[in-house]
Amino acid sequence: MSKSVEVGAGQSAQLPMGYLGASLTGASDTLQLSAVSRDGADCGEPRESDRDVIVRPGRGEVRLVVRPRGAGVFPPGARVGVEVKSVATAGNEGPQILVEQVDIGGYKDFELARVIDAADSGWRLTVDARAARDLDFMDSSDAPSVVPVDERELPWVTSGRYALRSLRGGDSNVLTSARPWAVVVDSSASFRAVASADTLVDVVEQFAGVLVEWSGRLPVAAGVTGLSRPKWSDAACDAPRVLVDDVLQATGPASWTLVLPAVEEASSLGAHVVGVLVDGPPSDLAELAAFLDRPGAPAVVFGVVTADSSTKTPESGAPLLSHFAHMAGAVQAAVVTVDNWQDDESSRWAELVEALKGVER
């Protein structure tokens, strides 16, 4: 009986040379596995079913790609992996490689693994880490690793995840930024009044979920602005809805909030990007601008939450965003409209996705 080796994102394994057999695991009833050569051609041998593929030696580098059987994207919650083994000689199977299942919902195709025919040394199988390298760590061995966030353990990430994938047109080739980030929520009374508690939970979870998908990681810090200093919550890094409880219990003034203390502390905690949910410009915007001019300061992305449906287009939302316009590339801002909350779930985050492009380097 051949031994099994399990690999995940960023890992690799060796297989002896021979015909390579690969089969989908997980939700594969309506999916098709293909062997794709470097030039994009299908290089698989005739097969028994859509979920299987065979690759003969001499193919060079081959990508194992899964696609929906018809047009469109994978359904939400589709988790797929691949089982790969090599037959060195007739009846002599090498080790079996199990590529762990991942959530491919919202993508139009997905590379599960790639194999390279290395002749005398056999096949080398690798699973892409799917993360860009954070430039702040280019010359450092201290770069934090990026571990895929499992939506089965943290189901709140899915709404933001699928919204971002939808807004990217189902393109699975966009790498995560890998940048450490923090989330901060306005605790003023005016923010508490902008929507119901349930809607605020949705807003916070989806805002954080988009940032999780964009970065490929959970936040390094999560908190609310507080009266003069932020209030941080370790539990909120895994469950952002905790922040809404903190907001609803806050005693902040009705119409203003301070953001700079939270941004400063988030930066000291390792955040390179700080996502801030507010209902209008903070009272210390000028001081924030001065801080962000310093070398090594983080980037800040504001989500400006409003119940006014007249701000649904960039033109009508411009007055809300005009307060942030003079702050150049260090600050990006997007309007998040909460009326008719159940409609157009993905499109409401389109401005945020554009804002995140502004902080990518």
N, C-alpha and C positions, 0 to 999 in steps of 0.2 A: 504493500500500500504506500503510495507516494505521500510525502509529508506536505503540509500546507504552510505557507508563509503569508501573513496579512500585511499589506502596505497601505499607507494613506498619503495625504497631500505632502509633497516634498520628499518622499521616500523612494527607494529603488530596490530592485532585487535582480538576481541572475537566474537564467534558465539555460539548460544545455541546448546546443544547436540541434535542430530538427524541425519538423512541421509544428507550427504553433496553432493551438486551438484556443479560442476565446468564446465565452458564453456570458450573456447578461445574467445578473442576479437582481432580485428585487422586483419592482413594478415594471415588468417587461412585456406585458401582453400586447400592447399596441405600439411597441417600439422596435427599432431596427438597428442592429450593430453593423458597422462597416469598418473595413480596414482601408485606410486612406494613405496613399504614398505622399512623398514630399511635394510632388507636383499637383496634388489634389485629386489624383485618379483613384478609383476603387481598385485595390489590388488583392482582394480576397479571392479564395478558390470557391468553387461551387459548394453550397452548404445545404444542410438539412432544414433549417428554419431561419427566420429573420433575427432570432436572438443569438445565433451562432455565427462564427466566422473562422476560416482557416487561412493561415498565412504560410507560404512555403519559404524556405531559406533563400537568401540572395536578394531579398526585397529592400535591403538597406533600412532606412528609418520608416516606421509605419505607425500611424496614429489610430487608436481604437476609438471610434466616434459613434455615439448613439444619437439617433434622430427619431422624431415621431414618424410613424408609418405614413401619415398623410401630411398635408401642410399644417402650419400653425406652430404652437409652442407646447412644451410639456405641461400637463396640468399641475396645479399647486399640490405640493405634498409628494410628488413623484420622487422616490428614492431609488437610485440605481447604482450598482457596482458591476464589476466584471471578474470572471474567473478565468485565469490563463494558465495553460500548461503546454509543455513541449514533449513530443514523442521523438526521442533520439533515434531509436530503431524500432522495428515492428514489435509492438507489445511491450516496449520498455519506456514507461512514462517517467519524465523527470518530476521535480517538485511542482506542486500546484500553488500558484500565486493568487491570492484573493485581494482584489482592490476594493477597499471599503466603500460601502454605499454612501452616496451624498445626495442632497436635495437638489434636483435639477429643474424644479418647477419654474416656469416662466421663460426658460431658454428655448431657442429653436434648434439647437444642437449642443453637444457637450463632449469634449475629449475626456475619456475616462482614464486613459493611460497611453503611453507610447513605447514601442519596442524598437530596439536598434540591433540589427544583425551585425555583431562584432566578430564574425568569422570564427577564428580559433577559440575565442573566449566565450562563445555562445551568444545568447540573446541577453540584452540588458533592458529591463522594464523600469520605467520611471513614471511617477505621478506628479504632475505639475503642482507646485505650491500655489499658483494662481495669485501671487502677490507681487506688486512692484516693490522695489527696494526704497525705503525711506532715505532720502538724501542726507538727512541729519546723521545717519549711521553708516554712510558709505565707507568711512575709514575706521570704523570701530567694531570691535568684537562684541560690543554690548548691545547690538541690535536685537530687540525682542523678537521672539518667534511669533508667527501668526498661525493659530490653530483654528480650523473651521468651526464656526459656531453651530452647534447642533440644535435645530429647531424643535426636536422632540423633547429636549430638556428645557428649552426656553421658547415656548410657542409664540410669545409676543413679538419675536423678531420677524415673523413671516409676512405681516402686512407691509412693513417697510421694505423687506427684501424683494417681494414680488412687485411692489410699486416701482422700485429702482430698475429691476430687470425689464419691466414693461416699458418704462420710459427710455431705456437703452435699446429698445427694439428686439429684445431677446438675445442680444449679442453676448455670448459666453466668453469672448476673447478679451473683454475689458478686465484688466487686472485690478485687484483691490489695492488701495493706496498703502496699506500697512501702517498708516500713521496713528500713533496713540492720540486719543481724543477724550474729551470730557463733555458732559451734558449739564447745563444749568437752567433752572426754571425760575421765572419771575414769581416772587411770593407776595407781590402787592395785592391789595384788595381789588383793584381794577382788573387784574389778570384773573382773579378768582371768579369775577362776575362775567367774564367774556363767554362762558359756556357752562353747561351742566358738568357735574363731577364726572359722569361717565364719558362725556365727550372729551373732557380734559385728559382723562386716562388714555383714550384713543390717540389724541394729538401727541401726547408725550411718548407713548409707545411707538407710534409710527415714525415720529421724528427721530427717535433713537434707533429704530429699526433700519431706516434709510442709512444712518451713519454707520451702523454695524455692517451692513452690506457693502457700503462704500469703502470702509476701512479694512474689513475682514476680521474685526476683533470687537470685543466688548469695551465699554469705556473704562479708562483708568480712574475716573472720578465721576461722581454724580451728586448733585446737590441743588439747593434752592438759594436764592440771593440773600434772604434774611434782611434784618433791619440795617445793619452796617457791615456785617461779616457774613459770609455764606455758611450754610449748614450742610455738611456733607453726610452722605449715607452710603456705607459699604453695601448694604442690602440692595440699594437702588441700582448698582452696577449690573446686577443680575435681574432686577425687577424694577424698571423705571416707574411703574405705577405707584411705588412708595413715595415718589416725589410729590404726587398729587395730594396725598394725605398730608404731607408737610406743608404744602401750599395752603390747603384748606384750614389748617390749624394755625397758620401764621397770623401775626398781628401787625403786619406792615401797613404803612400809610396807603391811602386810597389811590393816589395817582402818580407815584414815582417809585423808582427802584434803582439801586446801585448795582452795577455789573462789574466794575473794575476790580473790587476785592476778590470776587469769584474767579475772574480771569487770571489774576495774579497767582492765586493759590492753585488753580488748576494747572497752570504752567509749572509751578514748583513741584507738583505731583506727577509731572511727566507728560502732560498733554501738549501736543503740537498743534492741535486744532480744538477749539472750544465751541460747541453748539449751544446757543442760548435762545430760549423761548421767552418772548416778551409780548406785551400788547401795545407797545409803542416805544419810542426812543428812551433809553435810560437817562437818568438825570446827570450822570457823570460821563456822558459821551465824549466831551472834550478831553477829560482826563484819560479816558480809555485810549483815545487817539494818540495822545502823547506817549503813553506806555507802549503802544504797539509800534511806535517809531524806533524803539530800542532794538539793538541787535539781539537775535535769539528769541524775540517775543513770538507767541503763538499767533496763528490766524484765528479769526472769530467769524462764525457764521450765525447770523440772527435769523430766527423764524419769527416773523411778526404776526401774531395771531389776531384775527379780527372776525367779528360776526357780520360784517357789512358785505353783502354780496356784490356791491358795486365795485369792489376791489379785485374782482376775479380776473381781470386782464392786466397785463403789465402797465398799460397806460393809465388805467383808473387806479391802480395800486401805487402809482408813482409818488403821490404825496406822502404816503406812509414810509416809503423807502428813501425819500429825498434827504432825510436827516443823516443818512449813512453815506451819501454819495461822495462826500469830500474826503472820505477816509481811505481812498485808494484800494490797493489789492489786499491789505491786511484784514479788511472787513468786507464780508459779503452779506447780503440781506435778501430775504424772500418773504412774500406775503403768504400766510396760510389762512384760508377762509373756512370758518367752521359752520356756516349755515348749510343746510341740505347735506349734512355730514356723510350720509350713507351713499351719496351719488359721486361718480367719477373719482373713485378712491385713488387711483394712480395719478391722474392728472393734477390733483391738488398739490402734489409734491414736485411738479415740473420746475417751478422757480427755484426750489431748494437744490435740485439736481444741477441746475445751471450755476447756482451759487457755489456749489462744491467744486465745479470745474475751475472757478476762480481762485481756489486755494491750492489746486494741484500744481506741482512744480515739475 
